[in-house]
Amino acid sequence: MKRKHIFEENEQVITTVSRKVFLKMLEIARDFDLDKGGVYDARSSAINCWCSPQDKPSDFSFEITKGALNYPREFLATIYGHLNLEKDEVTLFLIVRNYARQNYAQMLLDESEISYEQYKHQKQLSEQGTEPEWQWAKQKAQWLIDLAQKEQVFQTVLCCPYCGKKDFQLFNDLISCIVSHGVEIKAIILGKGIQTSKGLLTEQDYTTTIKE
């Protein structure tokens, strides 16, 4: 009986994480986007992993070009998340697909440098992935998971600089608390902070980091 798959036949389950951790993974992947010099692309709620000339599987011998991108990159793998609403958990699936191998084999076939049987073997290998390719892709996924779990432990919250109160749902609630201490609010300056009758309160003054 053929195994049921969620995304593609060659998918592998990595692990299960909380929904918050998965959202943090997407956020981190966007921070390390391939157009910023990273190797991730999380524009479609999945996370694509791209090789660079300096960061690639040990057996990746194909040319990595810039093309229309900002940096030389070649696609290799995708991390998908499958949400379990009841448990609020996301099962992570990894898929490896080496289009560079397939394109190179097609070029060799077109130039009659390999047989059709050799081409079929390379195409199948490109769809299944090699052991070093899977190892590289799993390392990229695990790095995101580890960093997301580490960052998710801590949360930045609003905190009144005068009484230390932290349970504010809205920014206006923080402002009201500051005013209750006899401090006049003169202006809220985007990117700088809160200008008061006692001076400027920066973001560092009215936020704190707590452990969830």
N, C-alpha and C positions, 0 to 999 in steps of 0.2 A: 504494500500500500504506500502510495506516494505521501511524503510528509507534507502536512499543511504549512504554508508559509504566509507571513503577513505582508511583506513587501516584495521580496524577490527570493528565488529558489536557493541562492547561495548565502542567504543571510545567516548570521550567527548572533545569538543572544549574548550580550556583554554582561549586563547586570540589571537590577531594578533600583531606581532611586526615587526620592520624593519628587512631587511636581515642582516644588520650590527649587530643588537642586537642578532639575532639568532646565528650568527657566534661567537659573544662574549660569548654566553651561552655555545657553544661547547668548546670554549677555557677554560672557567672557570671550566666546568665539567671535562675536562682533568686534570686540576690542582688539582681537588678534586677527582681523580680517586680512585676506590675501592682498587687498589693495592698500593695506597699511604696512605691508611687509611680513604679515603672518602667513599661516597656511590653512586658515579656516574660512568658510563662507556659510553664514547662518541666515541668509536672506529669505529662505522659504520654510522656516520653522523646522527644518532638518539641518544637520551640520555636515557640510562637505569638507573633505580633507584633501589638500593639494600638496604635491611634492614641490620642493624647490631644489635648485642645484646643490645646496648645502644640506638639505634635510629630505632624505629619500630612502627607500628600502635598499638594502645592500646589493640586490640583484637588478636594480632599476638602471638600465644602460641606455635608455632612450633619451633623445634630445629634449630638453626642457626650454621652451621659448617663451618670450614675453607676450607675443601676439597683441591683442587689444588691452591686455592687463597692464597694471603699473609695474609689476615685477614678473620675472620668469616663473611660471607655475604650470603644473600638469596635474589634472584631476586623477584621484585614485580611489577614494572611499567616501561613504556616506554613513552618518550616524542618524538613525531614525528613532523617534520616541513613540511608544504606543501607550496611551493613557488608560489607566484603570480608574474610572470615576468613583467607584465604591471605596477603594482604598486610597485614592488620591496619590497614586504611584505611577511612575512611568517606566515601562520596560524598554531598555535600550537595545536596538538591533544594529549590527554593523554589516555593511555590504562593501565588498571590494570589486572594482571594475576598472581594468587597465585598458582604456581606450588607446593609449599610445602604442601598446603592444599590438593591438588589433590593426591599427592604421599602418603601422610599420610592416606588418605581415601582408596587408593588402597591397602596399606599394611593391614589396618584393614579388608578390604573385603577378601583379600587373606587368612587371619587368621580366617575368619568367625566370626569376632567380630561385624560386622555391616551387615545389609541386602543390597541387590543390590539397593533397592530404596533409602536407606540412602546414599549409595555411589553416586548415580546419583545426589542427592541433594547437596552433598559436591562438586562434580565435577562442577555442574552448578554454585555454589557459588564461586568456584575458578576462573571461567571464567568471572563472572560478577563483582566480588569484593565486599567487604563489605563497609559500610559507613566509618568506621575508616580507612580502607585501602585507599579509595579514598581521604579522608581528609589528610592523611599522604602524599600521592603521590602529591596532589595539593600543599601542603606546600613546598615540595622539588622542584617542578616546579617554584613556585612563588619566592622562594629564588634565584634561578638562574636568573629569569627574572629581579627581582629588582636589583641585583648586576650588571648584564649585562647592564641594562639601565643607572645605575649610572656611571659605568666605561666608557660607550660609550660617555658620555657627554664630556669627556676629551680625548685629543690626544697628544701623545708625538711627537714632531717634531724636526728636526735639526735646530740649531740656531748658527750663527757665534758669538763666544765669543768677537769679537773685534768691530763689528758694529751692532749686534743684528738682522741681516737679517734672515728671517725664510722661505722664499719660495723656498727651495731647493727640487728638484725632485730626485736627486741622491747624494750619499755620495761624489762623485768626485766634485760635484758643491760646496759643503761645503769646501772641500780642496782647490779648486781654490780661493774661497773667502778669506780664511785664508792667502793663499800665497799673495793675492793682498794687504795685509796689511804689507808686508815686512817680513813675518814670514817664515822661512825655515822649511819644513817638513822633518824630519830625518827618521821617521819610523811610521808605523801604527801597533800597537801591539794589537792583538786579545785579547779581554777581559780586556784590560787595558786602551787603548785610543790612542791618537796621540802624538808622541814624536816630539817636535818642538825645534827650536833654542832658544826658550824662556822657555822651560820646558815642562812637560807632561800635555796634556789636557785630562782630564777624560771625560767619557760620560756625567757626570753631568755638565761639562763645556760647551759642545756643543749641548745639547738638552734642551728643555723647554716644559712645558705642557700648552696647550691652550684649551679653551672651543670651541667645534665645533658649 
